[in-house]
Amino acid sequence: MSPRWWPSNPAHVIVIPNDHFANLDEIPERALGAVYATAKRVAVALKDTRDCDGTSTRQHNGSGAGQDVFHFHVHVFPRFTGDGLYARDAEFRWSSPEERAPYAERLREALG
Protein backbone atom coordinates (compact mmCIF):
# COMPACT_ATOMS: atom_id res chain seq x y z
CA MET A 1 0.00 0.00 0.00
CA SER A 2 1.34 3.38 -0.89
CA PRO A 3 1.81 5.82 1.97
CA ARG A 4 0.62 8.65 -0.33
CA TRP A 5 -3.15 9.08 -0.18
CA TRP A 6 -5.31 11.26 -2.40
CA PRO A 7 -8.57 12.65 -0.97
CA SER A 8 -10.94 10.49 -3.04
CA ASN A 9 -8.60 7.54 -3.68
CA PRO A 10 -7.03 6.33 -0.42
CA ALA A 11 -4.90 3.21 -0.25
CA HIS A 12 -3.61 2.71 -3.76
CA VAL A 13 -1.05 -0.02 -4.43
CA ILE A 14 2.46 0.17 -5.88
CA VAL A 15 3.72 -2.90 -7.77
CA ILE A 16 7.53 -3.07 -7.67
CA PRO A 17 9.90 -5.73 -9.04
CA ASN A 18 12.50 -7.10 -6.62
CA ASP A 19 15.33 -6.55 -9.10
CA HIS A 20 16.42 -2.98 -9.76
CA PHE A 21 15.52 -1.32 -13.07
CA ALA A 22 15.48 2.46 -13.15
CA ASN A 23 12.63 2.82 -15.63
CA LEU A 24 10.74 1.36 -18.59
CA ASP A 25 13.80 1.72 -20.82
CA GLU A 26 15.79 -0.67 -18.60
CA ILE A 27 13.33 -3.33 -17.48
CA PRO A 28 13.52 -6.57 -19.52
CA GLU A 29 10.25 -7.63 -21.16
CA ARG A 30 9.95 -10.77 -19.01
CA ALA A 31 10.14 -8.70 -15.79
CA LEU A 32 7.81 -6.09 -17.29
CA GLY A 33 5.26 -8.79 -18.05
CA ALA A 34 5.46 -10.08 -14.48
CA VAL A 35 4.96 -6.58 -13.04
CA TYR A 36 1.91 -5.91 -15.21
CA ALA A 37 0.45 -9.37 -14.57
CA THR A 38 0.70 -8.55 -10.86
CA ALA A 39 -0.80 -5.10 -11.46
CA LYS A 40 -3.77 -6.82 -13.13
CA ARG A 41 -4.26 -9.13 -10.12
CA VAL A 42 -4.09 -6.12 -7.81
CA ALA A 43 -6.60 -4.18 -9.93
CA VAL A 44 -9.09 -7.05 -9.82
CA ALA A 45 -8.59 -7.40 -6.06
CA LEU A 46 -9.11 -3.66 -5.57
CA LYS A 47 -12.41 -3.86 -7.43
CA ASP A 48 -13.45 -6.81 -5.25
CA THR A 49 -12.44 -5.22 -1.94
CA ARG A 50 -13.05 -1.50 -2.44
CA ASP A 51 -16.38 -1.44 -4.30
CA CYS A 52 -14.79 0.99 -6.74
CA ASP A 53 -16.10 1.82 -10.20
CA GLY A 54 -12.82 0.96 -11.91
CA THR A 55 -9.04 1.15 -11.61
CA SER A 56 -6.22 3.17 -13.17
CA THR A 57 -2.53 2.45 -13.51
CA ARG A 58 0.26 5.04 -13.68
CA GLN A 59 3.94 4.67 -14.46
CA HIS A 60 6.42 7.49 -15.11
CA ASN A 61 9.80 7.44 -16.91
CA GLY A 62 12.36 10.17 -16.28
CA SER A 63 12.17 13.34 -14.25
CA GLY A 64 10.53 15.19 -17.15
CA ALA A 65 7.61 12.75 -16.89
CA GLY A 66 7.27 13.11 -13.14
CA GLN A 67 9.36 10.13 -12.05
CA ASP A 68 10.74 10.86 -8.59
CA VAL A 69 11.71 7.34 -7.49
CA PHE A 70 14.18 5.84 -9.92
CA HIS A 71 13.20 2.21 -9.48
CA PHE A 72 10.58 0.92 -11.94
CA HIS A 73 7.14 0.65 -10.37
CA VAL A 74 3.46 0.84 -11.32
CA HIS A 75 0.74 2.56 -9.30
CA VAL A 76 -2.70 0.88 -9.23
CA PHE A 77 -5.49 3.20 -8.08
CA PRO A 78 -9.06 2.40 -7.11
CA ARG A 79 -11.25 4.79 -9.11
CA PHE A 80 -14.66 6.22 -8.37
CA THR A 81 -16.87 8.11 -10.79
CA GLY A 82 -16.07 11.82 -10.59
CA ASP A 83 -13.13 11.35 -8.19
CA GLY A 84 -10.93 13.89 -10.03
CA LEU A 85 -7.78 11.91 -9.25
CA TYR A 86 -5.53 13.44 -11.92
CA ALA A 87 -6.83 16.95 -11.31
CA ARG A 88 -5.88 16.63 -7.63
CA ASP A 89 -2.28 15.38 -7.88
CA ALA A 90 -0.95 18.05 -5.51
CA GLU A 91 -3.52 17.21 -2.81
CA PHE A 92 -2.04 13.97 -1.54
CA ARG A 93 -1.15 13.44 2.11
CA TRP A 94 1.04 10.92 3.89
CA SER A 95 -0.86 8.12 5.63
CA SER A 96 0.22 6.11 8.64
CA PRO A 97 0.85 2.36 8.65
CA GLU A 98 -2.17 2.02 10.95
CA GLU A 99 -4.42 3.70 8.37
CA ARG A 100 -3.14 1.42 5.60
CA ALA A 101 -3.38 -1.81 7.60
CA PRO A 102 -7.10 -2.61 7.11
CA TYR A 103 -6.86 -1.96 3.37
CA ALA A 104 -3.74 -4.12 3.13
CA GLU A 105 -5.40 -6.95 5.04
CA ARG A 106 -8.47 -7.00 2.77
CA LEU A 107 -6.24 -6.90 -0.32
CA ARG A 108 -4.01 -9.67 1.06
CA GLU A 109 -7.09 -11.86 1.59
CA ALA A 110 -8.39 -11.13 -1.91
CA LEU A 111 -5.04 -12.01 -3.47
CA GLY A 112 -4.92 -15.30 -1.57
C-alpha distances in whole Angstrom, upper triangle without the diagonal:
4,6,9,10,13,15,15,12,9,6,6,5,6,9,11,15,16,19,19,20,20,20,22,25,24,22,25,25,24,21,20,21,18,15,16,17,14,13,15,14,11,13,15,13,11,15,16,14,13,17,16,19,18,15,15,14,15,16,18,21,23,23,25,22,20,18,18,16,18,16,16,13,12,10,10,10,12,15,18,22,23,19,20,17,19,21,19,17,19,18,14,14,12,10,11,9,11,10,7,9,10,8,6,10,11,9,11,14,14,13,16
4,5,7,10,14,14,11,9,6,6,5,6,10,11,15,16,19,19,19,19,19,20,24,23,22,24,25,25,21,20,21,20,16,17,19,16,14,17,17,13,14,17,16,13,17,18,16,15,19,17,20,18,15,14,13,13,14,16,19,20,20,22,20,17,15,14,13,16,15,15,11,11,8,10,10,12,15,18,21,22,18,19,15,16,19,17,14,16,15,11,11,9,8,10,10,12,11,8,11,13,11,10,14,15,13,14,18,17,17,20
4,6,10,13,14,12,9,8,8,9,10,13,14,18,19,21,21,22,21,21,23,26,26,24,27,28,28,24,23,25,23,20,21,23,19,18,20,20,17,18,21,19,16,20,21,18,17,21,19,22,21,18,17,16,16,17,18,21,22,21,23,21,18,16,15,14,17,17,17,14,14,12,13,13,15,17,19,23,23,19,19,16,17,19,16,14,15,13,10,8,5,5,7,8,11,9,8,11,13,12,11,15,16,15,17,20,20,20,22
4,7,10,12,10,8,8,8,10,10,14,15,19,21,23,22,22,21,20,22,25,26,24,28,28,29,25,24,25,24,20,21,23,20,18,21,21,17,18,21,19,17,19,21,19,17,20,18,21,19,17,16,15,14,15,16,19,20,19,21,18,15,15,13,13,17,17,17,14,14,11,12,11,13,15,17,20,20,16,16,13,14,16,13,11,11,10,6,6,5,6,9,11,13,11,10,14,16,14,14,18,18,17,19,22,22,22,25
4,7,8,7,5,6,7,10,12,16,18,22,23,26,25,25,24,23,24,28,28,27,30,30,30,27,25,27,25,22,22,24,21,18,21,21,17,17,20,18,15,17,20,17,15,17,16,18,17,15,15,15,14,17,18,21,22,21,23,20,17,17,16,17,20,20,20,17,15,12,12,10,11,13,14,17,17,13,13,11,13,14,11,10,11,9,5,5,6,6,10,12,13,10,10,13,14,12,14,17,17,16,19,21,21,21,24
4,6,5,6,8,9,12,14,18,20,24,26,28,27,27,25,24,25,28,29,28,31,31,32,29,26,28,27,23,23,25,22,19,21,22,18,17,20,19,16,17,20,18,15,17,15,16,16,14,14,14,14,17,18,21,22,21,22,19,17,18,17,18,22,22,21,18,16,13,13,10,11,11,12,15,14,10,10,7,10,11,8,7,9,6,4,7,9,10,13,15,17,13,13,17,17,15,16,20,19,18,21,24,23,23,27
4,6,7,10,11,15,17,21,23,27,29,32,31,30,29,28,28,32,33,32,35,34,35,32,30,31,30,26,26,27,25,22,23,24,20,19,22,21,17,18,21,18,15,16,14,16,17,16,16,17,17,20,21,25,26,25,25,23,20,21,21,22,25,26,25,22,20,16,16,12,12,12,12,14,12,9,9,8,11,11,8,10,10,7,7,8,11,11,15,17,17,14,14,18,17,15,18,21,20,20,23,25,24,25,28
4,6,10,11,14,17,20,23,27,30,32,31,31,29,28,28,32,33,31,34,33,34,31,29,29,29,25,24,26,24,20,21,22,19,17,19,18,14,15,18,16,12,13,11,12,13,13,13,16,16,20,21,25,27,26,26,23,21,22,22,23,26,26,25,22,19,15,14,10,9,8,8,10,9,6,8,7,11,11,9,11,13,10,10,11,14,14,17,18,19,15,15,18,17,15,17,20,19,18,22,23,22,23,27
4,7,7,11,13,17,20,23,26,28,28,27,26,25,25,29,30,28,31,30,30,28,25,26,25,22,21,22,20,17,18,18,15,13,16,15,11,13,15,13,10,12,10,11,11,10,11,13,14,17,19,23,25,24,25,22,19,20,20,21,24,23,22,18,16,12,10,7,6,7,8,11,11,7,9,7,11,12,10,11,13,11,9,11,13,12,15,16,17,13,12,16,15,12,14,17,16,15,18,20,19,20,23
4,6,10,13,16,19,23,25,27,27,27,26,25,26,30,30,28,31,30,30,28,26,26,25,22,21,22,20,17,19,18,15,14,16,15,11,13,15,13,10,13,11,14,14,12,13,14,15,18,20,24,25,25,26,23,20,20,20,20,23,23,22,18,16,12,11,8,8,10,11,14,15,11,13,10,14,15,13,13,14,12,9,10,10,9,12,13,13,10,9,12,12,9,12,14,14,13,16,18,18,19,22
4,7,10,13,16,19,21,24,24,25,24,23,24,28,28,26,28,28,28,25,23,24,22,19,19,20,17,15,16,16,12,12,15,13,10,13,14,11,10,13,12,15,14,12,13,13,15,17,19,23,25,24,26,23,20,20,19,19,22,20,20,16,14,11,10,8,8,11,13,17,17,14,16,13,16,18,15,15,16,14,11,11,11,9,11,11,12,9,6,9,10,7,8,11,11,10,13,15,15,16,19
4,7,10,13,17,19,22,22,22,21,20,21,24,25,23,25,25,24,22,20,20,19,16,15,17,14,11,13,13,10,10,13,12,9,12,14,12,10,13,12,14,12,10,10,10,11,13,16,19,22,22,23,20,18,17,17,16,19,18,16,13,11,7,6,5,6,10,12,16,17,14,15,12,14,16,15,13,16,15,12,12,12,11,13,13,15,12,9,12,13,9,10,13,13,11,13,16,15,15,18
4,7,10,13,15,18,19,19,19,18,18,22,22,20,22,22,21,18,17,17,16,12,13,14,11,9,11,11,8,9,12,11,9,12,14,13,12,15,14,16,14,11,11,10,11,12,15,18,21,21,23,20,18,16,17,15,17,15,14,10,8,6,5,7,9,12,15,19,20,17,18,15,16,19,18,16,18,17,14,15,14,13,14,13,16,14,10,12,13,10,9,13,12,10,11,15,14,13,16
4,6,10,12,15,15,15,15,14,15,19,18,16,19,19,19,15,14,15,14,10,11,13,10,8,12,12,9,11,14,13,12,15,17,16,16,19,17,19,16,13,12,9,9,10,12,15,18,18,20,18,16,14,14,12,14,12,10,7,6,5,6,9,12,15,18,21,22,19,20,16,17,20,19,16,18,18,15,16,15,14,16,15,18,16,13,15,16,13,12,15,16,13,14,17,16,14,18
4,7,10,12,13,13,14,13,14,17,16,14,16,16,15,12,11,12,10,7,8,10,7,6,10,10,8,11,14,13,13,16,18,17,18,20,19,21,17,14,13,10,10,10,13,15,18,19,21,19,17,15,15,13,14,11,9,6,5,6,8,11,14,17,21,24,25,22,22,19,19,23,22,19,22,22,19,20,18,18,19,17,20,19,16,17,18,15,13,16,17,13,14,17,16,13,16
4,6,9,9,10,11,11,12,15,14,11,14,14,14,10,10,12,10,7,10,12,9,9,13,13,12,14,17,17,17,20,21,21,21,24,23,24,21,18,16,13,12,11,13,14,17,18,21,18,17,14,14,11,11,8,7,5,7,9,11,14,17,20,24,27,28,25,25,21,21,25,24,21,23,24,20,21,19,19,20,18,22,21,18,19,21,18,16,19,20,16,16,19,19,16,18
4,5,7,8,11,11,12,14,12,9,11,12,11,7,9,11,8,6,10,12,10,11,14,15,14,17,19,19,19,22,24,23,24,27,26,27,24,20,19,16,15,13,15,15,18,20,22,20,19,16,17,13,12,9,7,7,9,12,14,18,21,24,27,30,31,29,29,25,25,28,27,24,26,27,24,25,23,23,23,21,25,24,21,22,24,21,18,21,22,18,18,21,20,17,19
4,6,9,12,13,15,17,14,12,13,15,13,10,12,14,11,10,14,15,13,14,18,17,17,20,22,21,22,25,26,25,26,30,28,30,27,24,22,19,19,17,18,18,20,22,25,23,22,18,18,14,13,10,10,10,13,15,17,21,24,27,30,33,34,32,32,28,28,31,30,27,29,29,26,26,24,24,24,21,25,25,22,22,24,22,19,21,23,20,18,22,22,18,20
4,7,10,12,13,14,11,9,11,13,12,9,11,14,12,11,15,16,15,16,20,20,19,22,24,24,25,28,29,29,30,32,31,33,29,26,24,20,20,17,18,17,18,21,24,22,22,18,18,14,12,9,9,11,14,17,19,23,26,29,33,35,36,34,33,30,29,32,31,28,30,31,28,28,26,26,27,25,28,28,25,26,28,26,23,25,27,23,22,25,25,22,23
4,6,9,11,12,9,8,11,14,14,10,12,15,14,12,16,18,17,17,21,22,21,23,26,26,26,29,30,30,30,33,32,33,30,26,24,20,18,15,15,14,15,17,20,19,19,15,15,12,9,6,7,10,14,17,20,23,26,29,32,35,36,33,32,28,27,31,30,26,28,29,26,27,25,26,26,25,28,28,25,26,29,27,24,27,28,25,24,28,27,24,26
4,6,8,9,6,5,9,12,12,10,10,14,13,12,15,17,17,17,20,21,21,23,25,26,26,29,31,30,30,33,31,32,28,25,22,18,17,13,13,11,12,15,18,17,17,13,14,11,8,6,6,9,12,16,19,22,26,28,31,34,34,32,31,27,26,29,28,25,27,28,26,27,25,27,28,26,30,30,27,28,30,28,25,28,29,26,26,29,28,25,27
4,7,8,6,8,11,14,15,13,12,16,16,14,16,19,19,18,21,23,22,23,27,27,26,29,31,31,31,33,31,32,28,25,22,18,15,12,11,8,9,11,14,13,13,10,11,8,5,4,5,9,12,15,19,22,25,27,31,33,33,30,29,25,24,27,26,23,24,26,24,25,24,26,27,26,30,29,26,28,31,28,26,29,30,27,27,31,30,27,29
4,5,6,6,10,12,14,12,10,14,15,12,14,17,17,16,19,21,21,21,25,25,25,27,30,30,29,31,29,29,26,22,19,15,13,9,8,6,7,11,13,11,12,9,11,9,7,6,5,8,10,13,17,20,23,25,28,30,30,28,27,23,21,24,24,21,23,25,23,25,24,26,27,27,30,29,26,29,31,28,26,29,30,26,27,30,29,26,29
4,5,5,8,9,12,10,8,12,13,11,12,15,16,15,18,20,20,20,23,25,24,26,29,29,29,31,28,28,24,21,18,14,12,9,8,6,9,13,14,12,13,11,14,13,10,9,7,9,10,14,16,19,23,24,28,29,30,28,26,23,21,25,25,22,24,27,25,27,26,28,30,29,32,31,28,30,32,28,27,30,30,26,27,30,28,26,29
4,6,8,10,13,12,10,14,16,14,15,18,19,19,21,24,23,24,27,28,28,30,33,33,33,35,32,32,28,25,21,18,16,12,11,8,10,13,14,13,15,13,16,15,12,11,9,12,14,17,20,23,27,28,31,33,33,31,30,27,24,27,28,25,27,29,28,30,29,31,33,32,36,34,31,33,35,32,30,33,34,30,30,34,32,29,32
4,6,9,12,10,10,13,15,14,15,18,19,19,21,23,23,24,27,28,28,31,33,33,33,35,33,33,29,26,23,19,17,14,13,10,12,15,17,16,17,14,16,14,11,10,9,12,14,18,21,24,28,29,33,35,35,33,32,28,26,30,30,26,28,31,29,30,29,31,32,31,35,34,31,32,34,32,29,32,33,29,29,32,31,28,31
4,6,8,6,6,10,11,10,12,15,15,15,18,20,20,21,24,25,25,28,30,30,30,33,30,31,27,24,21,17,16,13,13,11,14,17,19,17,18,15,17,15,12,10,8,10,12,16,19,22,25,27,31,33,34,32,31,27,26,29,29,26,28,30,28,30,28,29,31,30,33,32,29,30,32,29,27,30,30,26,26,29,28,25,27
4,6,5,6,9,10,11,12,14,16,16,18,20,21,22,25,26,27,29,31,31,32,34,32,32,28,25,23,19,19,16,16,15,17,21,22,20,22,19,21,18,16,13,11,13,15,19,21,24,27,29,33,35,36,34,33,30,29,32,32,29,32,34,31,33,32,32,34,32,35,35,31,32,34,31,29,31,31,28,27,30,28,25,27
4,5,5,6,9,10,10,12,14,15,16,18,20,21,22,24,25,27,29,30,31,32,30,30,26,23,21,18,18,15,17,16,19,22,23,21,22,20,22,20,18,16,13,14,15,18,20,23,26,28,31,33,34,33,32,29,28,32,32,29,32,34,32,33,32,33,34,33,36,35,31,32,34,30,28,31,30,27,26,29,27,24,26
4,5,5,6,9,10,11,13,14,15,17,19,20,21,23,24,26,27,29,30,32,30,30,27,24,22,19,19,17,19,18,21,25,26,24,25,22,24,22,19,16,14,15,15,19,20,24,26,28,32,34,35,34,34,30,30,33,34,31,34,35,33,34,33,33,34,32,35,34,30,31,32,29,27,29,29,25,24,27,25,22,23
4,5,5,6,9,10,11,12,14,15,17,18,20,21,22,25,26,27,28,30,28,29,25,22,20,17,17,15,17,16,19,22,24,22,22,19,21,18,16,13,10,11,12,16,17,21,24,26,30,32,34,32,31,28,27,31,31,28,31,32,29,31,29,29,30,28,31,31,27,28,29,26,24,26,26,23,22,25,23,20,22
4,5,5,6,9,10,10,12,14,15,16,19,20,21,23,24,25,26,28,26,26,22,19,17,14,14,12,14,14,17,20,21,19,20,17,19,17,15,13,9,10,10,14,15,19,21,23,27,29,31,29,28,25,24,28,28,26,28,30,27,29,28,28,30,28,31,30,26,28,29,26,24,26,26,22,22,25,23,20,22
4,5,5,6,9,10,10,12,14,15,17,18,20,21,23,24,25,27,25,25,21,19,17,14,15,14,17,17,20,24,25,22,23,20,22,20,19,16,13,12,12,15,15,19,21,23,27,29,31,29,29,26,25,29,30,27,30,31,29,31,30,30,31,29,32,31,27,28,29,26,23,25,25,21,21,23,21,18,20
4,6,5,6,9,10,11,12,14,16,17,18,20,21,22,24,26,24,25,22,19,18,15,16,15,18,18,21,24,26,23,23,21,22,20,19,15,12,12,12,14,15,18,21,23,27,29,31,29,29,26,26,30,30,27,30,31,28,30,28,28,29,27,29,28,25,25,26,23,21,23,22,19,18,20,19,15,17
4,6,5,6,9,10,10,12,14,15,16,18,20,21,22,24,22,23,19,16,15,12,13,11,14,15,19,21,23,20,20,17,19,16,16,13,9,8,8,11,11,15,18,20,24,26,28,26,26,23,23,26,26,24,26,27,25,26,25,24,26,24,26,26,22,23,24,21,19,21,21,17,17,20,18,15,17
4,5,5,6,9,10,10,12,14,15,16,18,20,20,22,20,20,17,14,12,10,11,11,14,16,19,22,23,20,20,18,20,18,18,15,12,10,8,10,10,14,16,18,22,24,26,24,24,21,21,25,25,23,26,27,24,26,25,25,27,25,28,26,23,24,24,21,19,22,21,17,18,20,18,15,18
4,5,5,6,9,10,11,13,14,16,17,19,20,21,20,20,17,14,14,12,14,14,18,19,23,26,27,23,24,22,23,21,21,18,15,13,11,13,12,15,17,19,23,25,27,26,26,23,24,28,28,26,29,29,27,28,27,27,28,26,28,27,23,24,24,21,19,21,20,16,16,18,16,13,15
4,5,5,6,9,10,11,12,14,15,16,18,20,19,20,17,14,14,12,14,14,18,19,23,25,26,23,23,21,22,20,20,17,14,11,10,11,10,14,15,18,21,24,26,24,25,22,23,27,26,24,27,27,25,26,24,23,24,22,24,23,20,20,20,17,15,17,16,13,13,15,13,10,13
4,5,5,6,9,10,10,12,14,15,16,18,16,17,13,10,10,8,10,11,15,17,21,23,24,20,20,18,20,18,19,16,13,10,7,8,7,10,12,15,18,21,23,21,22,19,19,23,23,21,24,24,22,23,22,22,23,22,24,22,18,20,20,16,15,17,16,13,14,16,14,11,15
4,5,5,6,9,10,11,12,14,15,16,15,15,12,10,10,9,13,14,18,20,24,26,27,23,23,21,23,22,22,20,16,14,11,11,9,11,12,14,18,20,22,21,22,20,20,24,24,23,26,26,24,25,25,24,26,24,26,24,20,21,21,17,16,18,17,13,14,16,13,11,14
4,5,5,6,9,10,11,12,14,15,15,16,13,11,13,12,15,17,20,23,26,28,29,26,25,24,25,23,24,21,18,15,13,13,10,13,13,16,19,21,24,22,24,21,23,26,26,25,28,27,25,26,25,24,25,23,24,23,19,19,19,16,14,15,14,10,11,12,9,7,11
4,5,5,6,9,10,10,11,14,13,15,12,10,11,10,13,15,19,21,25,26,27,24,23,22,23,21,22,19,17,13,11,10,7,9,10,13,16,19,22,20,21,18,20,23,23,22,24,24,21,22,21,20,21,19,21,19,15,16,16,12,11,13,11,8,10,11,9,7,11
4,5,5,6,9,10,10,12,10,11,8,6,8,9,12,14,18,21,25,26,27,23,22,22,23,22,23,21,18,15,11,10,6,8,8,10,13,16,19,17,19,16,18,21,21,20,23,23,21,22,22,21,22,21,22,20,17,18,17,13,13,15,13,10,13,14,11,10,14
4,5,5,6,9,10,11,10,11,9,8,11,12,16,18,22,25,28,30,31,27,26,25,27,25,27,24,21,18,15,14,10,11,10,12,14,17,20,19,21,19,21,24,24,24,27,26,24,25,25,23,25,23,24,22,19,19,18,14,14,15,13,10,12,13,9,9,12
4,5,5,6,8,10,10,13,11,10,13,14,17,19,23,26,29,30,32,28,27,26,27,25,27,24,22,18,16,14,11,11,10,13,15,18,21,19,22,20,22,25,24,24,27,25,23,24,23,21,22,20,20,19,16,16,14,11,11,12,9,6,9,9,6,6,10
4,5,5,5,8,7,10,9,8,11,12,15,18,21,25,28,29,30,26,25,24,25,24,26,23,21,17,15,12,9,8,6,9,12,15,18,16,18,16,19,22,21,20,23,22,19,20,20,18,20,18,19,16,14,14,13,9,10,12,9,7,10,11,8,10,13
4,6,6,6,5,7,7,7,11,13,17,20,23,27,30,31,31,28,27,26,27,27,28,26,24,20,17,15,11,10,7,9,10,13,16,15,18,17,19,22,22,22,25,23,21,23,23,21,23,22,22,19,17,18,16,12,14,15,11,10,13,13,10,12,15
4,6,6,8,10,10,11,15,17,20,23,26,30,33,34,35,31,30,29,30,29,31,28,26,22,20,17,14,13,10,12,13,16,20,18,21,20,23,25,25,25,28,26,24,25,25,22,23,22,22,19,17,17,15,12,13,13,9,9,12,11,7,10,13
4,6,8,11,12,12,15,17,20,23,26,30,33,33,34,31,29,29,29,28,30,28,26,22,19,17,14,13,10,12,13,17,19,18,21,19,22,25,24,24,26,24,22,22,22,19,20,19,18,16,14,14,11,8,10,10,6,7,10,9,7,10,13
4,5,9,10,10,14,16,19,22,25,28,31,32,32,29,27,27,28,27,29,27,26,22,19,16,13,11,7,9,10,13,16,14,17,16,19,21,20,21,23,21,19,20,20,17,19,18,18,15,13,14,11,9,11,12,9,9,13,13,11,13,16
4,7,9,11,14,17,20,24,27,30,33,34,34,31,29,29,30,30,32,30,28,24,21,18,15,12,9,9,9,12,15,14,17,17,20,22,21,22,25,23,21,22,23,21,22,22,21,18,17,18,15,12,15,15,12,12,16,15,13,16,18
4,6,8,11,14,17,21,24,27,30,31,31,27,26,26,27,27,30,28,26,22,19,16,12,10,6,6,5,8,12,11,14,13,16,18,18,19,22,20,19,20,21,20,22,22,22,19,17,19,16,13,16,17,14,13,17,17,15,17,20
4,7,10,14,17,21,24,27,30,31,31,27,26,27,28,28,31,29,27,23,20,17,13,11,8,6,5,6,10,10,13,13,16,18,18,20,23,21,21,23,24,23,25,25,25,22,20,22,20,17,19,21,17,16,20,20,17,19,22
4,7,11,14,17,21,24,27,28,28,24,24,24,26,26,28,26,23,20,16,14,10,9,6,5,7,8,11,11,13,12,14,17,18,18,22,21,20,22,23,22,25,25,25,22,20,22,20,17,18,20,17,15,19,19,16,17,21
4,7,10,14,17,21,24,25,25,21,20,20,22,22,24,22,20,16,13,10,7,5,5,5,8,11,13,12,13,11,13,16,16,16,20,19,18,20,21,20,23,23,24,21,18,20,19,15,17,19,17,14,17,19,16,16,20
4,7,10,14,17,20,21,21,17,17,17,19,19,21,20,17,14,10,8,6,5,7,7,10,12,13,12,12,10,10,14,15,14,18,18,16,19,20,20,23,23,24,22,19,22,21,17,18,21,19,16,19,21,18,18,22
4,7,10,14,17,18,19,15,14,14,16,16,17,16,13,10,7,5,5,6,9,10,14,16,17,15,15,12,11,15,16,14,18,18,17,19,20,20,23,22,24,22,19,22,22,18,18,21,20,17,19,21,19,18,22
4,7,10,13,15,15,11,11,11,13,13,14,14,11,9,6,5,7,8,12,12,16,18,18,16,15,11,10,14,14,12,15,17,15,18,19,20,22,23,25,23,20,23,23,20,20,23,22,19,21,24,22,21,24
4,7,10,12,13,9,9,8,11,11,11,11,8,7,5,6,9,11,15,16,20,21,22,19,18,15,13,17,17,14,17,19,17,19,20,21,23,23,26,24,22,24,25,22,21,25,24,21,23,26,24,22,25
4,7,8,9,6,6,5,9,9,9,10,8,8,8,10,13,14,18,19,22,24,23,21,19,16,14,17,17,14,16,19,17,20,20,22,25,25,28,26,24,26,28,25,24,27,27,24,26,29,27,25,29
4,7,8,6,7,6,9,10,8,10,8,10,11,13,16,18,22,23,26,27,27,25,23,20,17,20,20,17,19,22,20,23,23,25,27,28,31,29,27,29,31,28,27,30,30,27,28,32,30,28,31
4,5,5,7,5,8,9,8,11,10,12,14,16,19,21,25,25,28,30,29,27,24,21,19,21,21,18,19,22,21,23,23,26,28,29,32,31,28,31,33,30,29,33,33,30,31,34,33,31,34
4,5,5,5,6,9,9,12,13,14,16,16,20,21,25,25,28,30,29,26,23,21,18,20,20,16,16,20,19,21,21,24,27,28,31,30,28,31,33,30,29,33,34,31,32,35,34,32,36
4,6,7,10,12,12,15,15,16,17,18,21,22,25,25,28,29,28,26,23,20,17,18,19,16,17,20,20,23,23,26,29,30,34,32,30,33,35,32,31,35,35,32,34,37,36,34,38
4,6,9,12,12,14,13,14,14,14,17,18,22,22,25,26,25,23,20,17,14,16,17,14,15,18,18,21,22,25,27,28,31,29,27,31,32,29,29,32,32,29,31,34,32,31,34
4,6,9,11,13,13,13,13,13,16,17,20,21,23,25,24,21,18,16,13,15,15,11,12,15,15,17,18,21,24,25,28,26,24,28,29,26,26,30,30,27,29,32,31,30,33
4,6,7,9,9,10,11,12,15,17,21,21,25,26,26,23,21,17,15,18,17,13,15,17,16,18,18,21,23,24,27,25,23,26,28,25,25,28,29,26,27,31,29,28,31
4,6,9,10,11,13,13,17,18,22,23,26,28,27,24,22,19,17,19,18,14,14,17,15,16,16,19,21,22,25,24,22,25,27,25,24,28,29,26,27,31,30,28,31
4,6,8,9,11,12,16,18,21,23,26,29,28,25,24,20,19,21,20,16,17,19,16,17,16,18,20,20,24,23,21,23,26,23,22,26,27,24,25,28,28,26,29
4,6,9,12,14,18,20,24,25,29,31,31,28,26,23,21,24,23,19,20,22,20,21,20,22,23,23,27,26,24,26,29,26,24,28,29,26,26,30,29,27,30
4,6,10,12,16,19,22,25,28,31,31,28,27,23,22,25,24,20,22,23,21,22,20,21,23,22,26,25,22,24,27,24,22,25,27,23,23,27,26,24,26
4,7,10,14,17,20,22,26,28,29,26,25,22,20,24,23,20,22,23,21,22,21,22,24,23,26,25,22,24,26,23,21,25,25,22,22,26,25,22,25
4,7,10,13,17,19,23,25,26,23,22,19,18,21,21,18,20,21,18,20,19,19,21,20,23,22,19,21,23,20,18,21,22,18,19,22,21,19,22
4,7,10,13,15,19,22,22,20,19,16,15,19,19,16,19,20,17,19,18,19,21,20,23,21,18,20,22,18,17,20,20,17,18,21,19,17,21
4,6,10,12,16,19,19,16,16,13,13,16,16,13,16,17,14,16,16,16,18,18,20,18,15,18,19,15,15,18,18,15,17,20,18,17,20
4,7,9,13,16,17,15,15,12,13,17,16,15,18,18,15,17,17,17,19,18,20,18,15,17,17,14,13,16,15,12,15,17,15,14,18
4,6,10,13,14,11,12,9,11,14,13,13,16,15,13,15,16,15,18,18,19,16,14,17,16,13,14,17,15,13,16,18,16,16,20
4,7,10,12,10,12,10,13,15,15,15,18,16,15,16,17,16,19,19,19,16,14,16,15,12,13,16,14,12,15,17,15,15,19
4,7,9,7,9,8,11,13,13,14,17,16,15,17,19,18,21,22,22,19,17,20,18,15,17,19,17,15,19,20,18,19,22
4,6,5,9,9,12,14,14,15,18,17,16,19,20,20,23,23,23,20,19,21,19,16,19,21,18,18,21,22,20,21,25
4,6,8,10,13,13,14,17,19,18,18,21,23,23,26,27,27,23,22,25,23,20,23,25,22,21,25,25,23,24,28
4,6,8,11,11,12,14,17,16,17,20,22,23,26,27,27,24,23,26,25,22,24,27,24,24,27,28,26,27,31
4,5,9,9,9,12,14,12,13,16,19,19,22,24,24,20,20,23,22,19,21,24,22,21,25,26,24,25,29
4,6,5,6,9,12,11,12,16,19,19,23,25,26,22,21,25,24,21,23,26,25,23,27,29,26,27,31
4,6,5,7,10,9,10,13,16,17,20,22,23,20,19,22,22,19,21,24,22,21,24,26,24,25,28
4,5,6,9,10,11,15,17,19,23,24,26,23,21,25,25,22,23,27,25,23,27,29,27,27,31
4,6,8,9,11,15,18,20,24,26,27,24,23,27,27,24,26,29,28,26,29,32,30,30,34
4,6,5,8,11,15,17,20,23,24,21,20,24,24,22,23,27,26,25,28,30,28,29,33
4,6,6,10,13,15,19,21,23,20,19,23,24,21,22,26,26,24,27,29,28,28,31
4,6,9,12,15,19,21,23,20,20,24,25,23,24,27,27,26,29,31,30,30,34
4,7,10,13,16,19,21,18,18,22,22,20,22,25,25,24,27,30,29,29,33
4,7,9,13,16,17,14,14,18,19,17,19,22,22,21,24,26,26,26,29
4,6,10,13,14,12,13,16,18,16,18,21,22,21,23,26,26,26,29
4,7,10,12,10,11,14,16,15,16,19,20,20,21,24,25,25,27
4,7,8,6,7,10,13,12,13,16,17,17,19,21,22,22,25
4,5,5,7,9,11,12,12,15,17,17,18,21,22,22,24
4,5,5,6,10,10,10,12,14,15,15,18,19,20,21
4,5,5,8,10,10,11,14,15,15,17,19,20,22
4,6,7,8,9,11,13,14,15,17,18,20,21
4,6,5,6,9,10,11,12,14,16,16,18
4,5,5,6,9,10,10,12,14,15,16
4,5,5,6,9,10,11,12,14,16
4,5,5,6,9,10,11,12,14
4,6,5,6,9,10,10,12
4,5,5,6,9,10,11
4,5,5,6,9,10
4,5,5,6,9
4,5,5,6
4,5,5
4,5
4
